[in-house]
Amino acid sequence: MKLLLVVCVLSAGVVAQEVYTPLATMNGRSFTVQDLPSDVGNAWQKLPSTLIQARKDLLELQIDNLLLLQEAKKRAMKLDTLIDIEVHSKVAKPSEATIKATYEKNKASLNGMGLEQVREPIVNYLKSESEKKAMDAYRKKLRSAAKIEYVTDVNKSKPSLNDVFATVNAEPITYAMYKRKNGLPIYEYEANVFDQMDSSLRLVVDSAVYSAEAQSRGIPVNKLMADEVTSKIKEFSPTEYKRLENALKQRLYEKYRVKYFVKEPKPYKQRVSVDDDPVMGKNSANVTIVVFADFECPACAGVHPVIKSLVQKYGDRVRLVYRDFPLPKVHKNAIPAARAAFAANKQGKFFEYSEKLYQNQANLDEASLVKYAAELKLDTAKFSADMKSPESMAEIEKDIADAKEYGVAGTPSIFVNGYKIRTLSVQAFENAVERALSGSL
């Protein structure tokens, strides 16, 4: 289910943003939703009503997930095993005719690639679609045999943590449970819509401010920017350009009395456990960075040195905790790599071994995993045994379950004192750490 199915904490009676409500003003001129690009303006205007419906959809999804867990418990098996039996095993491989038909239907957008070049992604897509249909059918089957009662309106204004939204076979779903599972994607969706609105609004306002100033000087806007920004750069760099542009903007905002009225959504704090996972830094640190990552994920490899540098920069004030969130449907070696890192951790070399994994993402087969252990002078016999042990898989499954409970859907997902970092940049990480150290985060 896409992140459209999220909701902000708004009164159920609010159904739309007012079209003429000022989002910003400049010398008395108001900027409203109508000044934004139509897609951005529509998304912002409809946000409250969209989210009200989405809150209901999220509850239904949570009910479906609880039914699956109850059935797995009833049959004394893991959830993955239940899904394999009731869903995956009942999905047939796509026929050659279906594969060819799908190829022909999408041929124009495949840049001349032949069927054999795209066979695997086509097969995976068709199988995924069939699995979705099978899962929907199985969920309907579970619902038909279940007793589901709706107690408190999920759109109730200011619910208490103990409010029960629904019971599923007499098992309650409270607001506390709902919030813990859905709070993060709820916030992220609201924040993403705000970001799109805010960035579009600022472009419109900035353009108006620059035009007004250029008109007052009797020059075109490009001459204004050349005089106030470009000509003042001694040695060009994006940072220097931005600094001068921001200085100009600040002066003009004061001159033209620019005000913005919409506040950024309050960041959502998740109670993220560090479990018993690998730690870099002291446990007494004021700031804890928890990373959910996949060793075969390129973005995780890119972020890893940045996070490490933060720990080194801030010393004893920051600690890094690594937790697994492998994505096996995307990265076939993600789980073996995570199990190998677990084995390396057993010998006190988790972070050294993780460097090997990130540096060799194209080579994460079993032989390579053992080779990296040997290069670090680990006991390879013990390493192999630990890697294949039930304990290694149990540890990974625990991390995955926790991550899903926190609303994690992809990698890397990084939390600083419980607040998820939404922008993967050095500046965003440093800002989050500084705010956490100052107590403002």
C-alpha positions in Angstrom: 0.0 0.0 0.0 1.4 3.3 -1.0 2.2 6.2 1.2 -1.0 7.8 0.0 -2.6 5.9 2.8 -1.4 8.1 5.6 -3.0 10.7 7.7 -2.1 13.8 9.7 -3.5 14.7 13.1 -6.3 17.0 12.0 -9.8 17.5 13.1 -12.2 15.2 11.3 -14.4 18.1 10.5 -11.8 19.9 8.3 -12.1 18.7 4.7 -10.1 21.1 2.6 -7.6 24.0 2.8 -9.3 27.3 2.0 -8.5 28.5 -1.6 -8.1 32.1 -0.6 -6.3 31.7 2.7 -2.9 33.5 2.5 0.1 31.3 2.5 2.4 34.2 2.4 2.3 38.0 1.9 4.6 40.6 0.4 3.9 44.3 1.0 0.3 43.4 1.5 0.0 41.2 -1.6 -1.3 37.7 -0.7 -0.1 34.5 -2.2 -2.6 31.6 -2.1 -3.0 28.1 -3.4 -4.0 29.6 -6.7 -0.5 30.9 -7.2 1.0 27.4 -7.0 1.3 24.9 -9.8 -2.0 23.2 -10.2 -0.8 19.7 -9.1 0.9 21.1 -6.0 -2.0 23.4 -5.2 -4.5 20.7 -5.5 -2.5 18.3 -3.3 -2.2 20.9 -0.6 -5.8 22.0 -0.8 -7.1 18.4 -0.6 -4.6 17.2 2.0 -7.0 17.2 5.0 -9.8 15.3 3.3 -7.4 12.9 1.6 -5.8 12.1 4.9 -9.1 11.6 6.7 -10.0 8.8 4.3 -6.5 7.5 4.4 -6.7 7.2 8.2 -9.5 4.7 7.7 -7.6 2.8 5.1 -4.6 2.5 7.4 -6.8 1.0 10.1 -8.1 -1.6 7.6 -4.5 -2.5 6.6 -3.6 -2.9 10.3 -6.6 -5.2 10.7 -5.5 -7.3 7.8 -2.0 -7.6 9.2 -3.3 -8.6 12.6 -5.5 -11.3 11.0 -2.4 -12.7 9.3 -0.5 -12.7 12.6 -3.4 -14.4 14.4 -3.6 -17.1 11.8 0.1 -17.8 11.8 0.0 -18.1 15.6 -3.1 -20.4 15.4 -1.2 -22.7 13.1 2.1 -22.5 15.0 4.2 -21.2 12.2 6.0 -18.1 11.2 4.2 -15.4 9.2 6.5 -15.9 6.2 5.7 -19.6 6.2 2.0 -18.9 6.3 2.3 -16.5 3.4 4.4 -19.0 1.4 1.8 -21.7 1.9 -1.3 -19.6 1.3 -0.1 -17.1 -1.2 3.2 -17.8 -2.9 2.7 -21.5 -3.5 -0.6 -20.9 -5.2 0.8 -18.5 -7.8 1.7 -20.1 -11.1 4.6 -19.0 -13.2 3.5 -16.7 -15.9 3.1 -18.4 -19.2 5.3 -17.7 -22.2 2.3 -16.2 -24.0 1.7 -13.8 -21.1 5.4 -12.8 -21.0 5.4 -12.1 -24.8 2.2 -10.2 -24.6 3.5 -8.0 -21.8 6.7 -7.4 -23.8 4.8 -6.4 -26.9 2.6 -4.1 -24.9 5.6 -2.2 -23.5 8.0 -2.7 -26.4 7.9 1.0 -27.4 9.2 2.1 -24.0 12.1 -0.4 -23.8 14.6 1.4 -26.0 15.0 -1.4 -28.5 15.8 -4.1 -25.9 14.9 -7.6 -26.9 12.6 -9.9 -24.9 15.5 -11.9 -23.5 17.1 -8.7 -22.2 14.0 -7.8 -20.2 12.6 -11.3 -19.5 13.6 -11.4 -15.8 12.0 -8.0 -14.8 8.9 -8.9 -16.8 8.6 -12.3 -15.1 9.1 -10.7 -11.7 6.5 -8.0 -12.4 3.9 -10.6 -13.5 4.6 -12.8 -10.5 4.4 -9.8 -8.2 1.0 -8.8 -9.6 -0.3 -12.4 -9.2 0.9 -12.5 -5.7 -0.9 -9.3 -4.8 -4.1 -10.7 -6.1 -3.6 -13.9 -4.2 -2.8 -12.0 -1.0 -6.0 -9.9 -1.4 -8.0 -13.0 -1.9 -6.5 -14.6 1.2 -7.1 -11.5 3.3 -10.7 -11.5 2.3 -11.0 -15.1 3.3 -9.6 -14.4 6.7 -11.9 -11.4 7.1 -14.9 -13.5 6.2 -14.2 -15.9 9.2 -13.2 -13.2 11.6 -15.2 -11.1 14.1 -14.2 -7.5 13.6 -15.8 -4.7 15.6 -15.2 -1.0 15.2 -15.2 0.8 18.5 -13.8 4.4 18.4 -13.8 6.5 15.2 -10.3 6.5 13.8 -10.8 10.2 13.0 -11.6 11.1 16.5 -10.0 14.4 17.5 -7.3 14.0 20.2 -7.8 10.3 21.0 -6.2 8.9 24.1 -3.6 6.3 23.9 -5.9 3.7 25.4 -8.8 4.4 23.0 -9.7 1.2 21.1 -10.2 1.8 17.4 -11.2 -1.8 16.6 -11.1 -5.4 17.9 -10.1 -8.3 15.7 -11.3 -11.6 17.2 -11.5 -9.8 20.5 -7.9 -8.5 20.2 -7.8 -4.7 20.4 -6.1 -2.2 18.2 -5.6 0.9 20.4 -4.6 4.4 19.3 -1.2 3.7 20.9 -0.7 0.7 18.6 -2.0 2.5 15.6 0.2 5.5 16.2 3.3 3.4 16.7 2.8 1.6 13.4 1.6 4.5 11.3 2.9 7.6 13.0 6.1 7.8 10.9 4.5 7.3 7.4 1.8 9.7 8.5 4.3 12.4 9.3 6.4 11.8 6.2 3.5 12.1 3.9 2.3 15.3 5.5 5.8 16.7 5.5 6.3 15.7 1.8 3.2 17.6 0.8 4.2 20.5 2.9 7.7 20.5 1.3 6.3 20.5 -2.2 3.9 23.4 -1.4 6.6 25.4 0.5 9.3 25.1 -2.2 6.8 26.0 -4.9 5.5 28.9 -2.8 9.0 30.2 -2.1 9.8 30.2 -5.8 6.7 32.2 -6.6 7.5 34.7 -3.7 11.1 35.0 -4.6 10.3 35.7 -8.2 7.9 38.4 -7.1 10.5 40.0 -4.8 13.2 39.9 -7.4 10.9 41.4 -10.0 9.8 44.2 -7.6 13.4 45.1 -6.8 14.5 45.0 -10.4 11.6 47.2 -11.4 12.5 49.7 -8.6 16.0 49.9 -10.0 14.9 50.1 -13.7 16.8 47.0 -14.6 15.9 43.4 -15.7 16.0 40.6 -13.1 19.1 39.0 -14.6 21.0 42.2 -14.1 19.9 42.4 -10.5 21.2 38.9 -9.9 24.5 39.7 -11.7 25.0 42.9 -9.6 24.1 41.4 -6.2 25.4 37.8 -6.6 27.5 36.8 -9.6 29.8 39.9 -9.6 30.5 39.5 -5.9 31.8 35.9 -6.1 35.6 35.9 -5.7 36.0 32.2 -6.3 33.0 30.4 -7.7 31.4 27.5 -5.8 27.8 26.5 -5.3 28.1 27.2 -1.6 29.4 30.8 -2.2 26.7 31.5 -4.8 24.0 30.2 -2.3 25.4 32.3 0.5 25.3 35.5 -1.6 21.8 34.7 -2.9 20.5 34.1 0.6 22.0 37.4 1.8 20.2 39.2 -1.0 17.0 37.4 -0.3 17.1 38.3 3.4 17.6 42.0 2.6 14.7 42.0 0.1 12.4 40.0 2.4 12.9 42.7 5.0 12.4 45.5 2.5 9.2 44.0 1.0 7.9 42.7 4.3 7.7 39.1 3.3 5.9 36.7 5.7 5.1 33.0 5.5 2.1 31.7 7.5 2.2 27.9 7.1 4.3 26.1 9.6 6.3 23.0 8.9 4.7 19.9 10.5 6.1 19.0 13.8 8.7 16.1 13.4 7.5 12.8 14.6 9.5 11.0 17.3 9.6 7.2 17.2 10.6 5.1 20.1 13.4 3.2 18.3 15.0 0.4 20.2 18.7 -0.3 19.8 18.1 -3.9 20.7 21.4 -5.8 21.1 22.8 -4.7 17.8 26.4 -3.5 16.9 27.3 -0.2 18.4 30.1 2.3 17.4 30.6 4.8 20.2 29.9 4.9 23.9 26.5 3.9 25.3 26.6 7.1 27.4 26.4 9.3 24.3 23.8 12.0 24.3 22.9 11.3 20.7 22.0 7.9 19.2 21.9 7.3 15.5 20.1 4.1 14.5 20.5 3.0 10.9 18.3 0.4 9.3 20.2 -0.7 6.2 20.7 -3.3 3.5 24.3 -4.3 2.6 23.4 -4.6 -1.1 21.7 -1.2 -1.2 23.8 1.4 -3.1 22.3 4.3 -1.1 23.3 2.6 2.1 26.9 2.3 0.9 26.9 5.9 0.0 25.6 7.1 3.4 27.7 4.8 5.5 31.0 6.8 5.4 29.0 10.0 6.2 27.5 8.5 9.3 30.8 7.1 10.4 32.4 10.6 10.0 29.7 12.1 12.3 30.6 9.6 15.0 34.2 10.5 14.6 33.5 14.3 14.5 31.4 14.3 17.6 33.3 11.7 19.6 31.8 10.5 22.8 28.6 12.6 22.3 27.3 10.4 19.5 26.9 6.6 19.0 25.9 4.6 15.9 23.7 1.5 16.1 23.4 -0.7 13.0 20.2 -2.7 12.5 19.3 -4.9 9.5 16.5 -4.3 7.0 17.5 -6.5 4.0 15.2 -6.2 0.9 15.5 -9.7 -0.6 13.0 -9.0 -3.4 15.3 -6.3 -4.7 18.7 -7.6 -3.5 19.1 -11.3 -3.7 22.3 -11.4 -1.5 21.0 -8.9 1.2 20.1 -11.6 3.7 23.3 -13.7 3.3 25.3 -10.5 3.7 23.4 -9.6 6.8 24.0 -13.1 8.3 27.7 -12.8 7.4 27.9 -9.5 9.2 26.2 -11.1 12.2 28.9 -13.8 12.2 31.6 -11.1 12.0 30.0 -9.3 14.9 30.4 -12.6 16.9 34.1 -12.1 16.6 34.1 -8.4 17.3 34.6 -7.2 13.7 31.2 -6.0 12.6 32.1 -2.6 11.4 35.3 -3.7 9.7 33.4 -6.4 7.9 30.6 -4.1 6.9 33.2 -2.0 5.1 34.1 -5.0 3.1 30.5 -5.6 2.2 29.8 -2.0 1.1 33.0 -1.9 -0.9 32.2 -5.1 -2.7 28.4 -5.0 -3.3 28.7 -6.8 -6.7 30.4 -9.8 -5.0 28.3 -11.0 -2.0 28.1 -14.7 -2.8 28.9 -17.1 -0.1 32.5 -17.7 -1.2 33.2 -14.0 -1.2 31.6 -13.5 2.2 34.0 -16.2 3.6 36.9 -14.6 1.8 36.3 -11.2 3.4 36.2 -12.9 6.8 39.6 -14.5 6.1 41.0 -11.1 5.0 40.1 -9.8 8.4 41.8 -12.8 10.0 38.5 -14.2 11.5 38.1 -17.8 12.4 36.5 -18.9 9.2 35.1 -22.2 10.5 33.3 -20.4 13.3 32.3 -17.6 10.9 30.6 -20.0 8.5 28.8 -21.8 11.4 27.6 -18.6 12.9 26.5 -17.3 9.5 24.3 -20.3 8.9 23.0 -20.6 12.4 19.3 -20.1 13.3 20.4 -17.4 15.6 21.7 -15.2 12.7 18.3 -15.4 10.9 16.4 -14.8 14.1 18.4 -11.6 14.8 17.7 -10.3 11.3 14.0 -11.2 11.5 13.8 -9.3 14.8 15.3 -6.2 13.2 12.9 -6.5 10.3 9.9 -6.8 12.5 10.9 -3.8 14.6 11.6 -1.7 11.5 8.1 -2.5 10.1 6.6 -1.7 13.5 8.3 1.7 13.3 6.9 2.4 9.8 10.2 1.7 8.0 9.6 0.8 4.3 13.0 1.2 2.6 16.7 1.7 3.1 18.6 3.5 4.4 16.3 4.6 7.2 18.1 6.7 9.7 16.9 7.9 13.1 18.6 10.5 15.3 17.3 10.3 18.8 14.1 8.8 17.4 13.6 11.4 14.6 13.9 10.0 11.1 16.2 11.9 8.7 14.2 12.7 5.6 17.0 14.2 3.5 20.2 12.0 3.0 22.8 14.8 3.0 25.8 15.7 5.1 24.1 19.0 6.1 20.9 17.3 7.1 22.7 14.8 9.3 24.8 17.4 11.0 21.8 19.7 11.5 20.0 16.8 13.2 22.9 15.9 15.4 23.4 19.6 16.4 19.7 20.0 17.2 19.7 16.8 19.2 22.8 17.9 21.2 21.1 21.3 21.9 17.9 19.7 23.0 15.8 21.3 20.2 15.2 17.9 18.5 
